[in-house]
Amino acid sequence: MDNKMNALDRPIDHNGRDPFYLGASLFSLVIVLVGFSPGFYLQEVFELPELPLHLVVHGTVLTGWFFLACLQPALVRFRKTRLHRRTGIAGLLIAAAVVITGVWTVVMRDATTIDEFPTRAGGNSRHCSCSCFVSRLAPHFVASQVITNA
């Protein structure tokens, strides 16, 4: 019998709960918080122009999504499965809000020029056509399908 560890095997902690999901979600949250701090969370500190409403709403909804993504594996890890299931229902509502605000953001982005926010995006003033709209949504759709079916 071969006792070699498979590359997909991960250590299980003493509680019998896999720490990978909590660690990965916390890592993702840190990336989001650090990455979006200058342009979203701390925009007043960096003296950037005020964001339009659709970006504020989308950013707030996605921040909630990432916090929920950390809460869910933490609840499982600490054996709070009843609360995990209840917050999972909230996750469905947040997921719907992510999609709705994501489409809203893409539509509003295509309806205006990027020149309004030169410090954020380099001042590219191209308008997007329908094909550009679809090409921007396609990666998000594919990612959602990969995550959903994982």
GUPA-383828 format. One record per residue: residue in one letter; y, x, z of N, C-alpha, C in turn. Coordinates in steps of 0.05 Angstrom, whole numbers, plus 5000, padded with zeros to 4 digits. Layout:
N
aYXZYXZYXZ
...
//
This chain:
150
m497750175000500050005000502550185000
d504450124982506850274979509050164998
n510150335015512250245034515050315025
k515350374999518050444989519850194990
m522350244997524350024998525349964970
n525349704963526349614938529349644938
a530649694915533449724913534949474921
l533749244919535048994927534648934956
d532949084970532549034999535049125014
r535848955033538149025050537149005078
p538349165096537449145124538348885136
i536648775153537248525167537948605196
d540048485206540848555234538948435254
h539348495279537548415301537448105304
n539447965295539447665297537847535274
g536947695255535447595233537247485211
r539847545212541747455192542647685175
d542847645149543547855131546547905132
p547448145139550348195141551848235115
f550348245093551548305067553748095059
y553147845062554947635052557547635068
l557447665094559847675110561447925103
g560048155101561448395093562748385066
a561348275047562448245019564848055019
s564747835034566947645034569347765048
l568947915070571148045084572448255066
f570748405052571848605034573548475012
s572548245001574048104981576748004992
l576747905016579147805029581148025032
v580248255041582048485045583248565018
i581648574997582748644970584848444962
v584348184966586347984959588948014975
l588648045001591048075018592648325012
v591248545008592748795001593848774973
g592248684954593148674927595448484921
f595448254935597548064930599848074950
s599748254970601848274989604548324977
p604848524960607548574949608748344933
g607248214916608248014898608047724908
f606547684929606147404938606747374968
y605147494985605447455014607947585025
l608747815014611147955024613347985004
q613547794986615547814964618347844975
e619047724997621747755008622248035018
v620148165029620448435039620948625015
f619648564993619948734969622248644951
e623748444960626048334947625448254918
l623348114914622548014888623647724884
p624047644860625047364855623047164866
e624046934873622346714883620346624862
l617946574870615846484851616146184845
p615346104822615445814816613345664832
l613745404835612045244852609145264845
h608445264819605645264811604245514820
l605645744821604445994830604145994861
v606045884875605845864904603545684912
v603245454899601045274905598445404899
h598145524875595645654867594945884886
g596946044893596446264911595546174939
t596845964948596145854974593245744974
v592645594953589945474951587845694950
l588345904934586446124931586146284957
t588346314972588246444997586346295016
g586646025016584845855032581945885023
w581545914997578845954987577546204997
f579146424997578046675006577546675036
f579246545052578746515080576246355086
l575946135070573545975073571046135065
a571346305045569146475036568346675058
c570146735076569446905099568246735122
l569446505126568546335148565646245144
q564846175120562146065115559946255123
p559846505113557746685122557946755152
a560346755163560646815192559346585208
l559646345199558446115213555346135212
v554346205189551446235186550446465204
r551946685203551146925218550946865248
f552846695257552946635286551546365292
r549846285274548146045277549645785283
k551845755269553445505271553045345245
t550545285239549845165213551044885210
r551244735231552444465229555344475220
l556844655233559644695225559844815197
h557944995190557845115163557544895142
r555844695147555444475128557944305126
r559244255148561744085148563944235133
t564244485137566344635123565644675094
g563044655087562244665060563344425044
i563644205056564843965043567744025037
a569144155056571944235051572044435028
g569944595026569844795004569744654977
l568444424975568444274950571344184942
l572844094962575544014957577344254949
i576944474963578444714956577644824928
a575144814922574244904895575444734873
a575644464878576944294858579844364856
a581144424878583944494878584444764864
v582544944867582745204853582745164823
v580944994813580744944785583244804775
i584144594789586544444781588944624781
t589444774802591744944803591545174784
g589145264778588745474758589545384730
v588645134723589445024697592444984697
w593544874718596444834720597945104716
t596945314728598245574726598145674697
v595845644684595645734657597445574638
v597545314642599245144626602145214630
m602945244655605745314660606345594650
r604545774651604846054641605346044611
d603745884598604045864569606545714560
a607645544578609945394571612545544575
t612445774589614745934593614246224584
t616246384584615846664577615546824602
i614347054600613947234622616547384629
d618647354612621147494618622447394644
e621647164653622747064678621947234702
f619747384700618747544722618247824712
p620247974703619848234691618748434712
t619448414737618448604757615448564763
r614348334755611548274761609748334737
a610748304713608948314690609948484667
g611848644670612748824649614448714627
g615348464630617348354611616248284584
n613748224581612648144555613347854550
s614747794528615747534524614247364503
r611747424498610147274479609447004489
h609646804472608646534478605746524470
c604146374484601346354477600646094463
s598846124445597945884430595545764445
c594345564433592045434444589745634447
s589345814428587146004430587646204453
c590146264458590746444481590146294507
f590746034508590145874531587145874537
v585545824516582645824519581646104527
s582746314515581846584521582446654550
r584546544561585246594590583446444608
l582646204601580946044618577946124616
a577146224593574346294589573146484610
p574546704617573346884637573046744665
h574946574672574746434697572346234697
f572046104674569745914672567146064674
v566946294660564446444660563946544689
a565946644702565646744729564746524748
s565946284745565046064762562245984757
q561246004732558545934726556646144738
v557346394736555746614748555446574778
i557746524791557746494820556146244828
t556546024814555145774820552145804817
n551245944797548445964791547146204804
a548646364819547446594832545546524854
//
